Amino acid sequence: MRKLRFHPCGNFKETYEEELAIFETDFGRLWMLIGIVLLFGVIPFVSSPYILYVLNIIGIYSIAAVGLNILTGYTGQISLGHGAFFGVGAYTAAILASKAHSPFLLSLLAAGVMTAAVGFIFGLPSSRLKHLYLLIATLAGQFIMEYVFVNWESMTGGAEGIVVMGASLFGLDLGNDRTFYFVIFAFLVLMIWIAVNLKRTRYGRAFIAIRDNDRAAEGMGIPIFRYKLLSFAISSFYAGLAGALFAYFTMSITPEPFNLWLSIEFIAMIIIGGLGSIPGSIFGTAFIVILNELLSHVTEYLMNVGASEGMAITIAPLREFVFGLAIVLFIIYEPKGIAEVWRVVRSSFRLWPFSY
Amino acid sequence: MDFFLQLLVNGISLGLLYALSALGFVMIFKSSSVLNLAHGELLAIGAFLFLVFSTWARLPIILAFGLTLVGTFALGFVVERLFLRPLIGENLIEVIMMTLGLGIMFRGLLLFIFGGDIHSYPDFLPKSLTIQWGAVQIPSVNVATFIIGILFLVIFGFFFKYSSQGIYMRSVADNQPAALSLGVHVRRVFALSWAIAFIVAAMSGIVLGIINGINVHELSAIGLKVFPVVILGGLDSIGGAILGGIIIGLIETFTGGYFSTALKEIIPYIVLIFILMVKPYGLFGLVEIERV
């Protein structure tokens, strides 16, 4: 058995392999194992149905947020159409499931590929330009996709949407929240594994080089047009896969959830969580989803009190205000997001009592 | 034929509105190369401030207009000082995210204060501005829009071309570190350009409010319609914004008139994608040439 690795005295690396390593110490590996055991062995069996529902939503959105973080955090491009791409995935899976009765895994994969293809089309005109033209093209994509969802009635069912049959995998019924929990989080772990390793490949390094200085990257022989497009296609694939899971999870989809606001929420998730950080995407998603739930509880509570019904209506816009405020405060005071806070807290524990 | 003419006039008036609302956006882009995602909310702030002064406080129109301009100018300084000053020297992407956050925040605040209903101003434009030309009538508001648009074009054209502040602004937009090292007071340039953008947006917001009524959702949607306009005209061209606005307005109206009203809402975005493909820097935009 090889020697256990601990933190060295000071911050230095002796080989390139050490620089590339995901886990700096064996404690990291241990914590990850404990985390996975908790995630799959304990949490689904002790949480109440409501908590389980919220966790599932967090899991689904996390996949899309990780995808957006590959685009924004790694490659430095903003997409304002991530909500619509999420919708493309949801509709593809729903159409396949309801019209062609395709098996669960196949429609998930098809949704991801379909969304990557759509993303490719919208990314094509803008990726060859400098400056953030992708933002503008995806904004256009958002509105065009919304139009297609509502108006292509023979396929999407128009404003009424599509009802999706409950999924089944290997003969197992995935209809209830607890079994679906396992599917969602298995996919989340898989997609995180891919994203983390992507950062270590030549592709991931090229993305980061383009983000840091596109001119220098081009000078070093990175074809930036191709890599920007690739990054956008990968990020769309993540969104599509998440959308497909969302369609199976909610069992019926309508065009409303996939609007510009959802795209903005995705951006808020990765800013608040931390740009370029995979754990950050999940922290940010949890933050936004929980904030949403809390605010809707407050509104509901005020509605039920009765006397303050007017107040509940005036308080609804405060949700947008709180969202905007959170984005603004995080950009000013903690541009690296919750992930950085987490890192600081962790290292202050690790270095205790000599934290200098 | 009458239908065609009426559509033509409607299209041009709508286009002038788009052009007017694109001006403030181009101002910001030209002076700091930031894509301002909060532009619709800036329009709304100006429009609502004028509403407060003119309708609620019942001040004379000229005084209310002046106060709105002073108020938005000051607000521009405050917003820049609080939210954008800390980002000088940071990546452009963070500034753009910041405008996104600011936009959502402003929208929430405006909805909280004024609600989602449509408000309207008292009628105050002189009737003599109305142009009657055969069967086609051009309302006074549109004539006023046209005059304001041309005025802006001339004033800001000269401002950017000849005034020292305008040249500073262009230098900051082109290369912030280089401008800093050559002694350009980047902070002052930023403050001034946001303050001016607030004023321009306020004027556009007031005109939009006169025509369509003042509604937070509608004004922030118009803030996004700015993108097709400026992409068509060229992101950093004020003349292009006006021409682009008119073309987009015409396309939108004719699509609504001859094809379908649902398609009307998204045709500008389809045009946007098409332009990005064939002429990415727009009609009058500065073509970036870069060699590695």
HADDOCK unambig.tbl for C-alpha pairs under 7 A between the chains (distance, minus, plus):
assign (segid A and resid 125 and name CA) (segid B and resid 276 and name CA) 5.57 0.50 0.50
assign (segid A and resid 125 and name CA) (segid B and resid 277 and name CA) 4.88 0.50 0.50
assign (segid A and resid 126 and name CA) (segid B and resid 276 and name CA) 6.52 0.50 0.50
assign (segid A and resid 136 and name CA) (segid B and resid 227 and name CA) 6.82 0.50 0.50
assign (segid A and resid 137 and name CA) (segid B and resid 273 and name CA) 6.30 0.50 0.50
assign (segid A and resid 140 and name CA) (segid B and resid 269 and name CA) 4.84 0.50 0.50
assign (segid A and resid 143 and name CA) (segid B and resid 266 and name CA) 6.41 0.50 0.50
assign (segid A and resid 144 and name CA) (segid B and resid 266 and name CA) 6.17 0.50 0.50
assign (segid A and resid 215 and name CA) (segid B and resid 292 and name CA) 6.89 0.50 0.50
assign (segid A and resid 218 and name CA) (segid B and resid 292 and name CA) 6.86 0.50 0.50
assign (segid A and resid 219 and name CA) (segid B and resid 292 and name CA) 5.54 0.50 0.50
assign (segid A and resid 314 and name CA) (segid B and resid 112 and name CA) 5.84 0.50 0.50
assign (segid A and resid 315 and name CA) (segid B and resid 112 and name CA) 7.00 0.50 0.50
assign (segid A and resid 317 and name CA) (segid B and resid 108 and name CA) 4.86 0.50 0.50
assign (segid A and resid 317 and name CA) (segid B and resid 111 and name CA) 5.88 0.50 0.50
assign (segid A and resid 317 and name CA) (segid B and resid 112 and name CA) 5.64 0.50 0.50
assign (segid A and resid 318 and name CA) (segid B and resid 108 and name CA) 5.67 0.50 0.50
assign (segid A and resid 318 and name CA) (segid B and resid 112 and name CA) 6.72 0.50 0.50
assign (segid A and resid 320 and name CA) (segid B and resid 104 and name CA) 5.89 0.50 0.50
assign (segid A and resid 320 and name CA) (segid B and resid 105 and name CA) 6.25 0.50 0.50
assign (segid A and resid 320 and name CA) (segid B and resid 108 and name CA) 4.90 0.50 0.50
assign (segid A and resid 321 and name CA) (segid B and resid 104 and name CA) 6.32 0.50 0.50
assign (segid A and resid 321 and name CA) (segid B and resid 105 and name CA) 4.29 0.50 0.50
assign (segid A and resid 321 and name CA) (segid B and resid 108 and name CA) 4.38 0.50 0.50
assign (segid A and resid 321 and name CA) (segid B and resid 109 and name CA) 6.08 0.50 0.50
assign (segid A and resid 324 and name CA) (segid B and resid 101 and name CA) 4.32 0.50 0.50
assign (segid A and resid 324 and name CA) (segid B and resid 102 and name CA) 5.95 0.50 0.50
assign (segid A and resid 324 and name CA) (segid B and resid 104 and name CA) 4.87 0.50 0.50
assign (segid A and resid 324 and name CA) (segid B and resid 105 and name CA) 4.26 0.50 0.50
assign (segid A and resid 325 and name CA) (segid B and resid 101 and name CA) 6.77 0.50 0.50
assign (segid A and resid 325 and name CA) (segid B and resid 105 and name CA) 5.91 0.50 0.50
assign (segid A and resid 327 and name CA) (segid B and resid 101 and name CA) 5.32 0.50 0.50
assign (segid A and resid 328 and name CA) (segid B and resid 98 and name CA) 5.85 0.50 0.50
assign (segid A and resid 328 and name CA) (segid B and resid 101 and name CA) 5.47 0.50 0.50
assign (segid A and resid 328 and name CA) (segid B and resid 102 and name CA) 6.63 0.50 0.50
assign (segid A and resid 331 and name CA) (segid B and resid 98 and name CA) 6.87 0.50 0.50
assign (segid A and resid 332 and name CA) (segid B and resid 86 and name CA) 6.64 0.50 0.50
